[in-house]
Every structure is written in structure tokens, then in C-alpha cells.
Amino acid sequence: MNIQGRFHIVWSNSEEPTATPKYKLQFPQEHGGGALRPQYIEGKSELEAYMVKAGFTHASASDRVRQLHLTGSVDIPHQLDEEEYRASYMPLPTSA
């Protein structure tokens, strides 16, 4: 089963263009499921590798990271394979 949603990626330290890039990646689900824990990734090549692992082609991942560096953030419709990625995106505990 796949989880429908979108990658929302923010270049966290864009005000320091010569520093190693730091990214905050979230995957809001399209149909409920609650908040998912953000991922923090350091380095442009690490982000591209993560995106390829998530199912993007190398060219697409590279293009999206280029776009991210122009705009500071990107939203990318995508779906994740539940079995492979659920462990990385466990829902945050909710307070009663």
C-alpha cells in the first residue's frame, strides 16, 4: 500500500549560502493520518540520495534540489511505499 502526500522541503540555513545546506523535510499525508515527524538532512548530495531512495529519478531529484536552492522551499506531490518508509515517518504522539 502506498501513502499519498507531498514532500515539503525547506532549506533551513539558506541565509548562509556557503555553509553545508541543512534541510527540513516533511511528508504531510493527503488523506488524514496525522502529523508525521520531520526528517533533517545535511548536505545537497544526501538530500538527493534520500529522494532517489524514496522513488525519484536522479535527474528529478537533482532538478528539485536546484529549484529548492532558488526558492528556499518546495512542495512535491509524491507517494511513499508504506512498508519501506513507515518506520521513518511514525506519527507523532498526540496529547489527549
C-alpha positions in Angstrom: 0.0 0.0 0.0 1.2 3.5 -0.8 0.8 6.6 1.3 -0.3 9.6 -0.8 1.1 13.0 0.2 3.7 15.5 -0.8 7.3 16.3 0.2 7.6 19.7 1.8 11.3 20.6 1.9 12.8 23.8 3.4 16.4 24.9 3.1 16.8 25.7 6.8 20.1 27.7 6.6 19.5 29.4 3.2 20.8 32.7 4.7 24.3 31.0 4.9 24.8 30.0 1.2 28.4 28.9 1.7 27.6 26.6 4.7 26.7 23.0 4.3 23.0 23.1 3.4 20.6 21.9 6.1 17.1 20.7 5.1 13.9 20.0 6.9 11.7 17.5 5.1 8.1 16.8 5.9 5.6 14.4 4.3 2.0 15.6 5.0 -0.4 12.9 4.1 -3.2 13.7 1.7 -5.9 11.7 3.5 -5.6 12.1 7.2 -3.1 10.0 9.2 -2.0 12.9 11.4 1.3 14.8 11.7 4.4 13.0 10.6 7.8 13.5 12.2 10.0 15.8 10.1 13.3 14.5 8.7 16.5 16.6 9.0 19.1 16.1 6.3 22.5 17.8 5.9 24.1 18.2 2.5 22.9 18.5 -1.0 24.1 15.1 -2.1 22.5 13.5 1.0 19.1 15.1 0.1 19.3 13.9 -3.5 20.2 10.3 -2.3 17.3 10.3 0.1 14.9 11.4 -2.7 16.3 8.7 -5.0 15.7 6.1 -2.3 12.1 7.5 -2.0 11.5 6.8 -5.7 12.6 9.9 -7.6 14.9 9.5 -10.6 18.4 11.0 -10.2 17.5 13.7 -12.7 14.3 14.6 -11.0 15.9 14.7 -7.5 18.7 17.0 -8.9 16.2 19.3 -10.6 14.1 19.6 -7.4 17.1 20.4 -5.2 18.2 23.1 -7.8 14.6 24.5 -7.5 14.9 24.4 -3.7 18.1 26.4 -3.8 16.4 29.1 -5.9 13.2 29.4 -3.9 14.1 28.3 -0.3 11.3 25.6 -0.2 9.5 23.2 -2.5 6.3 21.1 -2.3 6.4 17.9 -4.4 3.4 15.6 -4.8 4.6 12.1 -4.2 3.7 8.7 -2.7 5.7 6.5 -0.4 5.6 2.8 -0.1 4.2 2.2 3.4 6.3 -0.9 4.2 9.6 0.8 3.4 9.1 4.2 4.8 6.6 4.0 7.7 9.4 3.4 10.2 11.0 6.8 9.2 7.7 8.6 9.4 5.9 7.3 12.5 3.1 9.7 13.6 4.0 11.9 16.5 2.2 11.1 19.7 -1.0 13.1 20.2 -2.0 14.6 23.5 -5.3 13.6 24.9 
